[in-house]
Amino acid sequence: MTAKPCKVPGPDHPITVQANPLRVVVSVDGRIIADTRAALTLREASYPAVQYIPRQDVDMSLLKRTDHTTHCPYKGECAYYSIPSGGERSVNAVWTYEAPYAAVAVIKNHLAFYPDRVEKIEEHSAESGL
């Protein structure tokens, strides 16, 4: 068995993770799946920014673990969840790195959502009242 590569972010492939000061709300089929004021924004190379939401701020009863997995050489092994209420669109809509590599260890116990597989991912300021 060949070991999977483990790469360290650097100038050629930067990764930053910062606390998001905004409230992040994820909904599917009119139902709130996640609601947090503790999201982490991960920016990786030229990819769009991703909101990683603490597991405790996600309604895990609305998700179903799948057998799908992937590997990122910068973050590690990735597990997936579907959102049954979202139908076929929301299959493998959620991902998580349960044992991320050291460079991104802060995303452990966080989940991320594909924007095109959920209804909305909204960011609200404290003043918005939502």
N, CA, C and O atoms as a Tinker XYZ file with bonds, in Angstrom:
   520  protein
     1  N      0.841000   -1.174000    0.000000    73     2
     2  CA     0.000000    0.000000    0.000000    64     1     3
     3  C      0.892000    1.244000    0.000000    63     2     4     5
     4  O      1.838000    1.338000    0.781000    81     3
     5  N      0.583000    2.183000   -0.872000    73     3     6
     6  CA     1.364000    3.405000   -0.987000    64     5     7
     7  C      0.836000    4.454000   -0.019000    63     6     8     9
     8  O     -0.372000    4.675000    0.070000    81     7
     9  N      1.738000    5.094000    0.700000    73     7    10
    10  CA     1.336000    6.152000    1.631000    64     9    11
    11  C      0.827000    7.355000    0.846000    63    10    12    13
    12  O      1.371000    7.714000   -0.198000    81    11
    13  N     -0.213000    7.958000    1.365000    73    11    14
    14  CA    -0.768000    9.140000    0.709000    64    13    15
    15  C      0.108000   10.342000    1.045000    63    14    16    17
    16  O      0.643000   10.442000    2.148000    81    15
    17  N      0.250000   11.259000    0.076000    73    15    18
    18  CA     1.134000   12.406000    0.298000    64    17    19
    19  C      0.610000   13.354000    1.371000    63    18    20    21
    20  O     -0.596000   13.545000    1.521000    81    19
    21  N      1.531000   13.933000    2.100000    73    19    22
    22  CA     1.223000   14.965000    3.089000    64    21    23
    23  C      2.080000   16.173000    2.736000    63    22    24    25
    24  O      3.298000   16.161000    2.915000    81    23
    25  N      1.417000   17.226000    2.227000    73    23    26
    26  CA     2.136000   18.426000    1.823000    64    25    27
    27  C      1.894000   19.539000    2.835000    63    26    28    29
    28  O      0.854000   19.584000    3.491000    81    27
    29  N      2.856000   20.422000    2.948000    73    27    30
    30  CA     2.763000   21.554000    3.864000    64    29    31
    31  C      2.461000   22.810000    3.040000    63    30    32    33
    32  O      3.141000   23.083000    2.051000    81    31
    33  N      1.435000   23.577000    3.451000    73    31    34
    34  CA     1.140000   24.817000    2.725000    64    33    35
    35  C      2.354000   25.737000    2.719000    63    34    36    37
    36  O      3.132000   25.770000    3.673000    81    35
    37  N      2.501000   26.475000    1.639000    73    35    38
    38  CA     3.615000   27.408000    1.517000    64    37    39
    39  C      3.303000   28.420000    0.441000    63    38    40    41
    40  O      2.153000   28.531000    0.015000    81    39
    41  N      4.305000   29.167000   -0.014000    73    39    42
    42  CA     4.083000   30.226000   -1.007000    64    41    43
    43  C      3.434000   29.718000   -2.301000    63    42    44    45
    44  O      2.664000   30.439000   -2.934000    81    43
    45  N      3.745000   28.483000   -2.691000    73    43    46
    46  CA     3.182000   27.937000   -3.924000    64    45    47
    47  C      1.748000   27.426000   -3.736000    63    46    48    49
    48  O      1.018000   27.267000   -4.715000    81    47
    49  N      1.345000   27.172000   -2.506000    73    47    50
    50  CA    -0.013000   26.695000   -2.194000    64    49    51
    51  C     -0.373000   27.172000   -0.779000    63    50    52    53
    52  O     -0.363000   26.386000    0.168000    81    51
    53  N     -0.693000   28.472000   -0.646000    73    51    54
    54  CA    -0.979000   28.998000    0.692000    64    53    55
    55  C     -2.344000   28.552000    1.215000    63    54    56    57
    56  O     -3.303000   28.407000    0.457000    81    55
    57  N     -2.402000   28.340000    2.519000    73    55    58
    58  CA    -3.663000   28.068000    3.214000    64    57    59
    59  C     -3.664000   28.919000    4.482000    63    58    60    61
    60  O     -2.720000   28.884000    5.271000    81    59
    61  N     -4.742000   29.685000    4.661000    73    59    62
    62  CA    -4.915000   30.448000    5.893000    64    61    63
    63  C     -6.271000   30.107000    6.479000    63    62    64    65
    64  O     -7.221000   29.814000    5.753000    81    63
    65  N     -6.351000   30.148000    7.797000    73    63    66
    66  CA    -7.609000   29.917000    8.499000    64    65    67
    67  C     -7.763000   31.050000    9.512000    63    66    68    69
    68  O     -6.881000   31.296000   10.335000    81    67
    69  N     -8.918000   31.738000    9.428000    73    67    70
    70  CA    -9.175000   32.861000   10.334000    64    69    71
    71  C    -10.593000   32.768000   10.874000    63    70    72    73
    72  O    -11.491000   32.255000   10.206000    81    71
    73  N    -10.784000   33.264000   12.083000    73    71    74
    74  CA   -12.126000   33.338000   12.661000    64    73    75
    75  C    -12.976000   34.280000   11.823000    63    74    76    77
    76  O    -12.517000   35.351000   11.425000    81    75
    77  N    -14.211000   33.881000   11.555000    73    75    78
    78  CA   -15.145000   34.731000   10.827000    64    77    79
    79  C    -15.960000   35.507000   11.855000    63    78    80    81
    80  O    -16.641000   34.891000   12.675000    81    79
    81  N    -15.915000   36.837000   11.838000    73    79    82
    82  CA   -16.646000   37.623000   12.840000    64    81    83
    83  C    -18.160000   37.657000   12.599000    63    82    84    85
    84  O    -18.914000   38.140000   13.444000    81    83
    85  N    -18.598000   37.146000   11.456000    73    83    86
    86  CA   -20.014000   37.178000   11.109000    64    85    87
    87  C    -20.742000   35.903000   11.542000    63    86    88    89
    88  O    -20.122000   34.862000   11.761000    81    87
    89  N    -22.045000   36.003000   11.659000    73    87    90
    90  CA   -22.883000   34.835000   11.919000    64    89    91
    91  C    -23.074000   34.107000   10.592000    63    90    92    93
    92  O    -23.411000   34.735000    9.588000    81    91
    93  N    -22.864000   32.793000   10.573000    73    91    94
    94  CA   -23.024000   31.985000    9.365000    64    93    95
    95  C    -24.197000   31.041000    9.574000    63    94    96    97
    96  O    -24.258000   30.313000   10.565000    81    95
    97  N    -25.141000   31.065000    8.610000    73    95    98
    98  CA   -26.334000   30.230000    8.677000    64    97    99
    99  C    -26.428000   29.437000    7.375000    63    98   100   101
   100  O    -26.355000   30.001000    6.284000    81    99
   101  N    -26.593000   28.107000    7.508000    73    99   102
   102  CA   -26.743000   27.227000    6.351000    64   101   103
   103  C    -28.141000   26.644000    6.393000    63   102   104   105
   104  O    -28.582000   26.142000    7.427000    81   103
   105  N    -28.847000   26.712000    5.258000    73   103   106
   106  CA   -30.189000   26.144000    5.215000    64   105   107
   107  C    -30.363000   25.249000    3.993000    63   106   108   109
   108  O    -29.724000   25.428000    2.956000    81   107
   109  N    -31.258000   24.278000    4.162000    73   107   110
   110  CA   -31.628000   23.348000    3.101000    64   109   111
   111  C    -33.127000   23.136000    3.205000    63   110   112   113
   112  O    -33.650000   22.869000    4.287000    81   111
   113  N    -33.808000   23.255000    2.091000    73   111   114
   114  CA   -35.247000   23.012000    2.041000    64   113   115
   115  C    -35.993000   23.835000    3.094000    63   114   116   117
   116  O    -36.929000   23.350000    3.730000    81   115
   117  N    -35.560000   25.092000    3.266000    73   115   118
   118  CA   -36.208000   25.994000    4.206000    64   117   119
   119  C    -35.909000   25.739000    5.668000    63   118   120   121
   120  O    -36.502000   26.375000    6.539000    81   119
   121  N    -35.013000   24.832000    5.948000    73   119   122
   122  CA   -34.687000   24.454000    7.314000    64   121   123
   123  C    -33.242000   24.812000    7.641000    63   122   124   125
   124  O    -32.346000   24.578000    6.830000    81   123
   125  N    -33.011000   25.373000    8.815000    73   123   126
   126  CA   -31.642000   25.726000    9.219000    64   125   127
   127  C    -30.897000   24.453000    9.639000    63   126   128   129
   128  O    -31.325000   23.722000   10.531000    81   127
   129  N    -29.782000   24.220000    8.971000    73   127   130
   130  CA   -28.934000   23.049000    9.238000    64   129   131
   131  C    -27.804000   23.433000   10.197000    63   130   132   133
   132  O    -27.412000   22.649000   11.062000    81   131
   133  N    -27.291000   24.654000   10.027000    73   131   134
   134  CA   -26.173000   25.124000   10.854000    64   133   135
   135  C    -26.352000   26.617000   11.126000    63   134   136   137
   136  O    -26.811000   27.372000   10.269000    81   135
   137  N    -25.981000   27.016000   12.328000    73   135   138
   138  CA   -26.090000   28.422000   12.738000    64   137   139
   139  C    -24.984000   28.677000   13.745000    63   138   140   141
   140  O    -24.981000   28.101000   14.833000    81   139
   141  N    -24.042000   29.541000   13.383000    73   139   142
   142  CA   -22.887000   29.752000   14.248000    64   141   143
   143  C    -22.362000   31.176000   14.202000    63   142   144   145
   144  O    -22.531000   31.890000   13.214000    81   143
   145  N    -21.734000   31.566000   15.275000    73   143   146
   146  CA   -20.956000   32.812000   15.335000    64   145   147
   147  C    -19.479000   32.464000   15.538000    63   146   148   149
   148  O    -18.677000   33.313000   15.925000    81   147
   149  N    -19.135000   31.196000   15.268000    73   147   150
   150  CA   -17.766000   30.729000   15.493000    64   149   151
   151  C    -17.188000   30.021000   14.267000    63   150   152   153
   152  O    -16.354000   29.125000   14.403000    81   151
   153  N    -17.624000   30.417000   13.079000    73   151   154
   154  CA   -17.103000   29.795000   11.853000    64   153   155
   155  C    -15.643000   30.185000   11.636000    63   154   156   157
   156  O    -15.188000   31.240000   12.077000    81   155
   157  N    -14.937000   29.315000   10.954000    73   155   158
   158  CA   -13.573000   29.577000   10.525000    64   157   159
   159  C    -13.576000   29.690000    9.010000    63   158   160   161
   160  O    -14.147000   28.841000    8.325000    81   159
   161  N    -12.942000   30.730000    8.479000    73   159   162
   162  CA   -12.846000   30.903000    7.034000    64   161   163
   163  C    -11.493000   30.376000    6.588000    63   162   164   165
   164  O    -10.447000   30.886000    6.987000    81   163
   165  N    -11.535000   29.335000    5.743000    73   163   166
   166  CA   -10.308000   28.747000    5.205000    64   165   167
   167  C    -10.136000   29.241000    3.776000    63   166   168   169
   168  O    -11.022000   29.086000    2.936000    81   167
   169  N     -8.988000   29.833000    3.521000    73   167   170
   170  CA    -8.636000   30.271000    2.171000    64   169   171
   171  C     -7.453000   29.431000    1.712000    63   170   172   173
   172  O     -6.418000   29.366000    2.375000    81   171
   173  N     -7.635000   28.787000    0.556000    73   171   174
   174  CA    -6.610000   27.885000    0.036000    64   173   175
   175  C     -6.289000   28.225000   -1.409000    63   174   176   177
   176  O     -7.139000   28.137000   -2.294000    81   175
   177  N     -5.046000   28.613000   -1.623000    73   175   178
   178  CA    -4.553000   28.935000   -2.966000    64   177   179
   179  C     -5.576000   29.817000   -3.691000    63   178   180   181
   180  O     -5.994000   30.844000   -3.155000    81   179
   181  N     -5.981000   29.428000   -4.901000    73   179   182
   182  CA    -6.914000   30.251000   -5.688000    64   181   183
   183  C     -8.367000   29.783000   -5.561000    63   182   184   185
   184  O     -9.235000   30.272000   -6.284000    81   183
   185  N     -8.642000   28.840000   -4.650000    73   183   186
   186  CA   -10.008000   28.337000   -4.472000    64   185   187
   187  C    -10.871000   29.358000   -3.724000    63   186   188   189
   188  O    -10.342000   30.193000   -2.990000    81   187
   189  N    -12.192000   29.296000   -3.904000    73   187   190
   190  CA   -13.068000   30.180000   -3.119000    64   189   191
   191  C    -12.942000   29.885000   -1.621000    63   190   192   193
   192  O    -12.678000   28.750000   -1.222000    81   191
   193  N    -13.132000   30.913000   -0.804000    73   191   194
   194  CA   -13.084000   30.734000    0.652000    64   193   195
   195  C    -14.177000   29.764000    1.094000    63   194   196   197
   196  O    -15.257000   29.726000    0.505000    81   195
   197  N    -13.888000   28.978000    2.137000    73   195   198
   198  CA   -14.830000   27.993000    2.665000    64   197   199
   199  C    -15.065000   28.276000    4.145000    63   198   200   201
   200  O    -14.125000   28.540000    4.894000    81   199
   201  N    -16.325000   28.217000    4.554000    73   199   202
   202  CA   -16.690000   28.385000    5.964000    64   201   203
   203  C    -16.702000   27.011000    6.640000    63   202   204   205
   204  O    -17.448000   26.122000    6.231000    81   203
   205  N    -15.886000   26.845000    7.661000    73   203   206
   206  CA   -15.886000   25.621000    8.466000    64   205   207
   207  C    -16.642000   25.938000    9.756000    63   206   208   209
   208  O    -16.278000   26.850000   10.498000    81   207
   209  N    -17.693000   25.171000   10.003000    73   207   210
   210  CA   -18.610000   25.434000   11.108000    64   209   211
   211  C    -18.394000   24.402000   12.210000    63   210   212   213
   212  O    -18.330000   23.205000   11.928000    81   211
   213  N    -18.282000   24.849000   13.465000    73   211   214
   214  CA   -18.100000   23.898000   14.562000    64   213   215
   215  C    -19.233000   22.860000   14.582000    63   214   216   217
   216  O    -20.405000   23.197000   14.415000    81   215
   217  N    -18.861000   21.622000   14.786000    73   215   218
   218  CA   -19.833000   20.514000   14.798000    64   217   219
   219  C    -20.982000   20.793000   15.761000    63   218   220   221
   220  O    -22.128000   20.454000   15.463000    81   219
   221  N    -20.695000   21.406000   16.914000    73   219   222
   222  CA   -21.757000   21.643000   17.907000    64   221   223
   223  C    -22.785000   22.663000   17.426000    63   222   224   225
   224  O    -23.855000   22.784000   18.024000    81   223
   225  N    -22.477000   23.401000   16.351000    73   223   226
   226  CA   -23.411000   24.380000   15.802000    64   225   227
   227  C    -24.139000   23.865000   14.554000    63   226   228   229
   228  O    -24.806000   24.627000   13.854000    81   227
   229  N    -24.002000   22.576000   14.291000    73   227   230
   230  CA   -24.675000   21.920000   13.166000    64   229   231
   231  C    -25.683000   20.934000   13.738000    63   230   232   233
   232  O    -25.365000   20.194000   14.669000    81   231
   233  N    -26.895000   20.916000   13.192000    73   231   234
   234  CA   -27.902000   19.941000   13.622000    64   233   235
   235  C    -27.556000   18.610000   12.972000    63   234   236   237
   236  O    -28.026000   18.302000   11.877000    81   235
   237  N    -26.731000   17.822000   13.656000    73   235   238
   238  CA   -26.234000   16.558000   13.120000    64   237   239
   239  C    -27.361000   15.555000   12.878000    63   238   240   241
   240  O    -27.186000   14.618000   12.099000    81   239
   241  N    -28.517000   15.731000   13.532000    73   239   242
   242  CA   -29.643000   14.813000   13.315000    64   241   243
   243  C    -30.216000   14.962000   11.907000    63   242   244   245
   244  O    -30.963000   14.098000   11.448000    81   243
   245  N    -29.872000   16.054000   11.219000    73   243   246
   246  CA   -30.366000   16.287000    9.858000    64   245   247
   247  C    -29.392000   15.791000    8.793000    63   246   248   249
   248  O    -29.672000   15.892000    7.599000    81   247
   249  N    -28.242000   15.251000    9.226000    73   247   250
   250  CA   -27.221000   14.749000    8.306000    64   249   251
   251  C    -27.138000   13.231000    8.378000    63   250   252   253
   252  O    -27.484000   12.623000    9.391000    81   251
   253  N    -26.674000   12.632000    7.289000    73   251   254
   254  CA   -26.456000   11.185000    7.254000    64   253   255
   255  C    -25.056000   10.915000    6.707000    63   254   256   257
   256  O    -24.725000   11.322000    5.594000    81   255
   257  N    -24.244000   10.228000    7.499000    73   255   258
   258  CA   -22.869000    9.893000    7.094000    64   257   259
   259  C    -22.917000    8.999000    5.861000    63   258   260   261
   260  O    -23.760000    8.108000    5.763000    81   259
   261  N    -22.012000    9.241000    4.926000    73   259   262
   262  CA   -21.926000    8.391000    3.737000    64   261   263
   263  C    -20.593000    7.638000    3.747000    63   262   264   265
   264  O    -19.736000    7.878000    4.597000    81   263
   265  N    -20.439000    6.735000    2.799000    73   263   266
   266  CA   -19.188000    5.982000    2.672000    64   265   267
   267  C    -18.153000    6.726000    1.839000    63   266   268   269
   268  O    -17.008000    6.287000    1.732000    81   267
   269  N    -18.552000    7.847000    1.249000    73   267   270
   270  CA   -17.664000    8.610000    0.370000    64   269   271
   271  C    -16.510000    9.216000    1.179000    63   270   272   273
   272  O    -16.728000    9.778000    2.252000    81   271
   273  N    -15.307000    9.101000    0.667000    73   271   274
   274  CA   -14.128000    9.725000    1.284000    64   273   275
   275  C    -13.219000   10.252000    0.182000    63   274   276   277
   276  O    -13.242000    9.764000   -0.948000    81   275
   277  N    -12.431000   11.242000    0.525000    73   275   278
   278  CA   -11.405000   11.748000   -0.384000    64   277   279
   279  C    -10.156000   12.047000    0.438000    63   278   280   281
   280  O    -10.162000   11.966000    1.667000    81   279
   281  N     -9.105000   12.388000   -0.261000    73   279   282
   282  CA    -7.847000   12.742000    0.400000    64   281   283
   283  C     -7.339000   14.056000   -0.177000    63   282   284   285
   284  O     -7.267000   14.224000   -1.394000    81   283
   285  N     -6.990000   14.973000    0.695000    73   283   286
   286  CA    -6.338000   16.223000    0.290000    64   285   287
   287  C     -4.902000   16.157000    0.802000    63   286   288   289
   288  O     -4.688000   15.909000    1.989000    81   287
   289  N     -3.928000   16.369000   -0.056000    73   287   290
   290  CA    -2.539000   16.277000    0.407000    64   289   291
   291  C     -2.167000   17.360000    1.419000    63   290   292   293
   292  O     -1.154000   17.235000    2.106000    81   291
   293  N     -2.978000   18.428000    1.523000    73   291   294
   294  CA    -2.693000   19.507000    2.465000    64   293   295
   295  C     -3.505000   19.421000    3.757000    63   294   296   297
   296  O     -3.115000   19.980000    4.782000    81   295
   297  N     -4.643000   18.714000    3.697000    73   295   298
   298  CA    -5.531000   18.677000    4.867000    64   297   299
   299  C     -5.738000   17.278000    5.426000    63   298   300   301
   300  O     -6.007000   17.142000    6.619000    81   299
   301  N     -5.623000   16.238000    4.617000    73   299   302
   302  CA    -5.760000   14.875000    5.110000    64   301   303
   303  C     -6.975000   14.152000    4.558000    63   302   304   305
   304  O     -7.494000   14.494000    3.495000    81   303
   305  N     -7.422000   13.138000    5.307000    73   303   306
   306  CA    -8.562000   12.314000    4.898000    64   305   307
   307  C     -9.859000   13.058000    5.188000    63   306   308   309
   308  O    -10.026000   13.661000    6.247000    81   307
   309  N    -10.772000   13.001000    4.222000    73   307   310
   310  CA   -12.011000   13.756000    4.309000    64   309   311
   311  C    -13.207000   12.800000    4.295000    63   310   312   313
   312  O    -13.288000   11.911000    3.447000    81   311
   313  N    -14.126000   12.988000    5.232000    73   311   314
   314  CA   -15.358000   12.203000    5.316000    64   313   315
   315  C    -16.532000   13.084000    4.901000    63   314   316   317
   316  O    -16.443000   14.311000    4.951000    81   315
   317  N    -17.634000   12.454000    4.492000    73   315   318
   318  CA   -18.773000   13.200000    3.945000    64   317   319
   319  C    -20.094000   12.817000    4.595000    63   318   320   321
   320  O    -20.266000   11.719000    5.125000    81   319
   321  N    -21.023000   13.772000    4.533000    73   319   322
   322  CA   -22.398000   13.585000    4.981000    64   321   323
   323  C    -23.335000   14.081000    3.888000    63   322   324   325
   324  O    -23.010000   15.005000    3.143000    81   323
   325  N    -24.496000   13.454000    3.807000    73   323   326
   326  CA   -25.574000   13.943000    2.948000    64   325   327
   327  C    -26.624000   14.589000    3.832000    63   326   328   329
   328  O    -26.667000   14.368000    5.042000    81   327
   329  N    -27.475000   15.397000    3.199000    73   327   330
   330  CA   -28.599000   16.030000    3.890000    64   329   331
   331  C    -29.862000   15.475000    3.239000    63   330   332   333
   332  O    -30.292000   15.984000    2.205000    81   331
   333  N    -30.467000   14.433000    3.830000    73   331   334
   334  CA   -31.608000   13.768000    3.190000    64   333   335
   335  C    -32.739000   14.705000    2.775000    63   334   336   337
   336  O    -33.359000   14.484000    1.735000    81   335
   337  N    -33.023000   15.741000    3.554000    73   335   338
   338  CA   -34.128000   16.654000    3.210000    64   337   339
   339  C    -33.858000   17.437000    1.930000    63   338   340   341
   340  O    -34.785000   17.992000    1.341000    81   339
   341  N    -32.612000   17.489000    1.496000    73   339   342
   342  CA   -32.252000   18.203000    0.275000    64   341   343
   343  C    -32.335000   17.349000   -0.976000    63   342   344   345
   344  O    -32.098000   17.837000   -2.081000    81   343
   345  N    -32.671000   16.077000   -0.809000    73   343   346
   346  CA   -32.797000   15.181000   -1.957000    64   345   347
   347  C    -31.469000   14.902000   -2.627000    63   346   348   349
   348  O    -30.406000   14.992000   -2.013000    81   347
   349  N    -31.556000   14.560000   -3.904000    73   347   350
   350  CA   -30.374000   14.173000   -4.683000    64   349   351
   351  C    -29.325000   15.286000   -4.731000    63   350   352   353
   352  O    -28.127000   15.007000   -4.767000    81   351
   353  N    -29.765000   16.524000   -4.731000    73   351   354
   354  CA   -28.852000   17.675000   -4.778000    64   353   355
   355  C    -27.904000   17.696000   -3.582000    63   354   356   357
   356  O    -26.768000   18.156000   -3.697000    81   355
   357  N    -28.366000   17.201000   -2.433000    73   355   358
   358  CA   -27.596000   17.325000   -1.194000    64   357   359
   359  C    -26.834000   16.058000   -0.796000    63   358   360   361
   360  O    -26.445000   15.898000    0.361000    81   359
   361  N    -26.623000   15.159000   -1.765000    73   359   362
   362  CA   -25.802000   13.977000   -1.507000    64   361   363
   363  C    -24.344000   14.424000   -1.363000    63   362   364   365
   364  O    -23.832000   15.167000   -2.200000    81   363
   365  N    -23.692000   13.973000   -0.313000    73   363   366
   366  CA   -22.292000   14.345000   -0.035000    64   365   367
   367  C    -22.100000   15.863000   -0.038000    63   366   368   369
   368  O    -21.100000   16.370000   -0.545000    81   367
   369  N    -23.065000   16.574000    0.531000    73   367   370
   370  CA   -23.041000   18.040000    0.550000    64   369   371
   371  C    -22.153000   18.613000    1.641000    63   370   372   373
   372  O    -21.814000   19.796000    1.615000    81   371
   373  N    -21.777000   17.776000    2.598000    73   371   374
   374  CA   -21.047000   18.236000    3.785000    64   373   375
   375  C    -19.752000   17.436000    3.896000    63   374   376   377
   376  O    -19.744000   16.223000    3.687000    81   375
   377  N    -18.665000   18.118000    4.224000    73   375   378
   378  CA   -17.416000   17.382000    4.422000    64   377   379
   379  C    -16.736000   17.813000    5.708000    63   378   380   381
   380  O    -16.983000   18.893000    6.245000    81   379
   381  N    -15.871000   16.930000    6.181000    73   379   382
   382  CA   -15.147000   17.189000    7.418000    64   381   383
   383  C    -13.811000   16.454000    7.423000    63   382   384   385
   384  O    -13.685000   15.351000    6.890000    81   383
   385  N    -12.831000   17.083000    8.030000    73   383   386
   386  CA   -11.517000   16.455000    8.245000    64   385   387
   387  C    -11.459000   16.112000    9.727000    63   386   388   389
   388  O    -11.232000   16.985000   10.565000    81   387
   389  N    -11.665000   14.843000   10.043000    73   387   390
   390  CA   -11.751000   14.428000   11.449000    64   389   391
   391  C    -10.384000   14.338000   12.118000    63   390   392   393
   392  O    -10.276000   14.441000   13.340000    81   391
   393  N     -9.349000   14.148000   11.320000    73   391   394
   394  CA    -7.971000   14.118000   11.834000    64   393   395
   395  C     -7.091000   14.893000   10.853000    63   394   396   397
   396  O     -6.235000   14.308000   10.188000    81   395
   397  N     -7.304000   16.220000   10.762000    73   395   398
   398  CA    -6.562000   17.007000    9.770000    64   397   399
   399  C     -5.067000   17.060000   10.071000    63   398   400   401
   400  O     -4.634000   16.879000   11.209000    81   399
   401  N     -4.301000   17.313000    9.028000    73   399   402
   402  CA    -2.867000   17.475000    9.189000    64   401   403
   403  C     -2.579000   18.691000   10.080000    63   402   404   405
   404  O     -3.417000   19.582000   10.226000    81   403
   405  N     -1.399000   18.707000   10.662000    73   403   406
   406  CA    -1.028000   19.729000   11.650000    64   405   407
   407  C     -1.201000   21.165000   11.151000    63   406   408   409
   408  O     -1.594000   22.043000   11.919000    81   407
   409  N     -0.913000   21.405000    9.882000    73   407   410
   410  CA    -0.979000   22.775000    9.349000    64   409   411
   411  C     -2.389000   23.370000    9.408000    63   410   412   413
   412  O     -2.552000   24.590000    9.418000    81   411
   413  N     -3.409000   22.500000    9.447000    73   411   414
   414  CA    -4.806000   22.971000    9.495000    64   413   415
   415  C     -5.564000   22.296000   10.645000    63   414   416   417
   416  O     -6.777000   22.102000   10.571000    81   415
   417  N     -4.843000   21.949000   11.689000    73   415   418
   418  CA    -5.448000   21.223000   12.816000    64   417   419
   419  C     -6.660000   21.936000   13.407000    63   418   420   421
   420  O     -7.531000   21.287000   13.986000    81   419
   421  N     -6.730000   23.246000   13.274000    73   419   422
   422  CA    -7.815000   24.040000   13.851000    64   421   423
   423  C     -9.179000   23.694000   13.231000    63   422   424   425
   424  O    -10.205000   24.002000   13.839000    81   423
   425  N     -9.229000   23.066000   12.043000    73   423   426
   426  CA   -10.523000   22.723000   11.436000    64   425   427
   427  C    -11.080000   21.388000   11.940000    63   426   428   429
   428  O    -12.158000   20.967000   11.519000    81   427
   429  N    -10.352000   20.730000   12.832000    73   427   430
   430  CA   -10.877000   19.508000   13.431000    64   429   431
   431  C    -12.193000   19.843000   14.145000    63   430   432   433
   432  O    -12.333000   20.915000   14.733000    81   431
   433  N    -13.148000   18.916000   14.088000    73   431   434
   434  CA   -14.479000   19.095000   14.692000    64   433   435
   435  C    -15.280000   20.216000   14.040000    63   434   436   437
   436  O    -16.154000   20.808000   14.674000    81   435
   437  N    -14.985000   20.508000   12.777000    73   435   438
   438  CA   -15.727000   21.484000   11.981000    64   437   439
   439  C    -16.244000   20.801000   10.715000    63   438   440   441
   440  O    -15.672000   19.817000   10.247000    81   439
   441  N    -17.328000   21.338000   10.174000    73   439   442
   442  CA   -17.899000   20.830000    8.929000    64   441   443
   443  C    -18.021000   21.967000    7.929000    63   442   444   445
   444  O    -18.196000   23.126000    8.305000    81   443
   445  N    -17.927000   21.622000    6.654000    73   443   446
   446  CA   -18.083000   22.595000    5.578000    64   445   447
   447  C    -19.166000   22.100000    4.620000    63   446   448   449
   448  O    -19.426000   20.900000    4.525000    81   447
   449  N    -19.790000   23.039000    3.915000    73   447   450
   450  CA   -20.918000   22.735000    3.036000    64   449   451
   451  C    -20.631000   23.223000    1.620000    63   450   452   453
   452  O    -20.133000   24.333000    1.430000    81   451
   453  N    -20.946000   22.389000    0.620000    73   451   454
   454  CA   -20.847000   22.825000   -0.767000    64   453   455
   455  C    -21.977000   23.813000   -1.036000    63   454   456   457
   456  O    -23.144000   23.468000   -0.846000    81   455
   457  N    -21.664000   25.033000   -1.473000    73   455   458
   458  CA   -22.711000   26.040000   -1.705000    64   457   459
   459  C    -23.775000   25.611000   -2.711000    63   458   460   461
   460  O    -24.939000   25.990000   -2.577000    81   459
   461  N    -23.390000   24.824000   -3.719000    73   459   462
   462  CA   -24.353000   24.417000   -4.744000    64   461   463
   463  C    -25.179000   23.185000   -4.336000    63   462   464   465
   464  O    -26.026000   22.724000   -5.101000    81   463
   465  N    -24.931000   22.661000   -3.142000    73   463   466
   466  CA   -25.681000   21.484000   -2.678000    64   465   467
   467  C    -26.585000   21.796000   -1.491000    63   466   468   469
   468  O    -27.242000   20.908000   -0.948000    81   467
   469  N    -26.612000   23.063000   -1.096000    73   467   470
   470  CA   -27.513000   23.524000   -0.044000    64   469   471
   471  C    -28.327000   24.683000   -0.609000    63   470   472   473
   472  O    -28.016000   25.210000   -1.678000    81   471
   473  N    -29.356000   25.068000    0.108000    73   471   474
   474  CA   -30.184000   26.191000   -0.341000    64   473   475
   475  C    -29.418000   27.504000   -0.234000    63   474   476   477
   476  O    -29.333000   28.270000   -1.193000    81   475
   477  N    -28.857000   27.752000    0.961000    73   475   478
   478  CA   -28.143000   29.009000    1.194000    64   477   479
   479  C    -27.051000   28.833000    2.241000    63   478   480   481
   480  O    -27.180000   28.041000    3.174000    81   479
   481  N    -25.984000   29.585000    2.064000    73   479   482
   482  CA   -24.985000   29.817000    3.105000    64   481   483
   483  C    -24.934000   31.329000    3.235000    63   482   484   485
   484  O    -24.440000   32.022000    2.346000    81   483
   485  N    -25.450000   31.838000    4.353000    73   483   486
   486  CA   -25.541000   33.278000    4.535000    64   485   487
   487  C    -24.601000   33.741000    5.641000    63   486   488   489
   488  O    -24.369000   33.035000    6.623000    81   487
   489  N    -24.075000   34.929000    5.458000    73   487   490
   490  CA   -23.270000   35.574000    6.490000    64   489   491
   491  C    -23.998000   36.845000    6.903000    63   490   492   493
   492  O    -24.380000   37.653000    6.057000    81   491
   493  N    -24.190000   37.020000    8.214000    73   491   494
   494  CA   -24.943000   38.158000    8.749000    64   493   495
   495  C    -24.086000   38.897000    9.772000    63   494   496   497
   496  O    -23.387000   38.279000   10.575000    81   495
   497  N    -24.150000   40.219000    9.731000    73   495   498
   498  CA   -23.481000   41.005000   10.762000    64   497   499
   499  C    -24.338000   40.974000   12.031000    63   498   500   501
   500  O    -25.522000   40.642000   11.981000    81   499
   501  N    -23.740000   41.316000   13.143000    73   499   502
   502  CA   -24.471000   41.350000   14.417000    64   501   503
   503  C    -25.630000   42.331000   14.351000    63   502   504   505
   504  O    -26.648000   42.138000   15.017000    81   503
   505  N    -25.482000   43.384000   13.551000    73   503   506
   506  CA   -26.520000   44.415000   13.443000    64   505   507
   507  C    -27.710000   43.961000   12.617000    63   506   508   509
   508  O    -28.765000   44.592000   12.677000    81   507
   509  N    -27.573000   42.867000   11.831000    73   507   510
   510  CA   -28.662000   42.468000   10.935000    64   509   511
   511  C    -29.864000   41.939000   11.695000    63   510   512   513
   512  O    -30.962000   41.870000   11.143000    81   511
   513  N    -29.673000   41.560000   12.967000    73   511   514
   514  CA   -30.777000   41.111000   13.784000    64   513   515
   515  C    -31.231000   39.708000   13.499000    63   514   516   517
   516  O    -32.177000   39.238000   14.132000    81   515
   517  N    -30.609000   39.021000   12.583000    73   515   518
   518  CA   -31.022000   37.652000   12.300000    64   517   519
   519  C    -30.457000   36.702000   13.311000    63   518   520
   520  O    -30.701000   35.498000   13.231000    81   519
